[in-house]
Amino acid sequence: MNALKSWFLMLSSREKTLVSIATVAVIIMLFWLMILNPLLSRHESLTKLTQSKQTELQLMQRQSALVKQLQQQNSGTTKKKVTGNPQQMIEGALQTWRLKPTLQRMQSRGANKVILSLKKAEADKVMRFIYDLEQKYGLNSNEMILKKSKTIGLVDVRLILEKK
């Protein structure tokens, strides 16, 4: 340290001024490169991220409002309260969707629960059948196992249906 100080003192006043200005410039550049620039870059990236998340939030809020509106419209429609034996309702729906030949097993579990197995049924018809059971007859599918068949478009289905 003494060698540096003695070197600096031996310089002319003009050289001392230049070395002092260069030292201050180097310190400012190091401060900029090591501290300020990374902070500003991080701030900019966080600002962009925040803006994208706000846009996403606004989209989700609009979609949420739409879902609520659709739910209100759906709850406004009066559903028929169907009473009766769940097995009879299922039999009727199976006939409607022409799935009766695919019925492997229908087993009643208590008054409101039915286990149903279909083999090599058309997947589209099965989905419509399940929708029909839920919307028309008030039967919920609590558990559903779908296995694709070797034939395209056909599935093996196991359903546990329960009255709402």
Disulfide bonds with the S-S distance in Angstrom:
none
